[in-house]
Amino acid sequence: MKKLARLFQIKTKLEVFLVTYALGLGAAERGKDYMVQYPGNVGKMFFVLCTVAVFIAAAKMLEAVELHQTFAVE
């Protein structure tokens, strides 16, 4: 059970970067769809908001990994 639980934990910065890359690809794809659905400035704004959300999530994940590495007692 612990091995299965380990698959859903992010413990290193490399894992954060890999997850961020995957999230970024998805956000860019969704942003492209928004630009098709909402032509003009509204679509561009949604595209930017999708990508900014990924940056915010990546920053929080990096912060959490650093905090965990600092205070982890294993």
C-alpha positions, 0 to 999 in steps of 0.5 A: 500500500505504501508503494501505491501511495508513493506514486501520488506524492511529489517529493523532489524538485525534479518531480515538480518540474515534470508535473509542471511541464504536464500541466503547462502542456494541458493549459496551453492546449486548453488556452488554444481551445479558448482562443477558438471559442472566444475570438479576440481579447477575451480568448487571449485573456483566458489563454494567459489565465490558464498559463498563469495558473500553472505558474502559481501551482508550480510555485506552491509545489516547489515551496511545499517540497522545500518545506518538506525537505527542511522539516522532514524527520524520517 
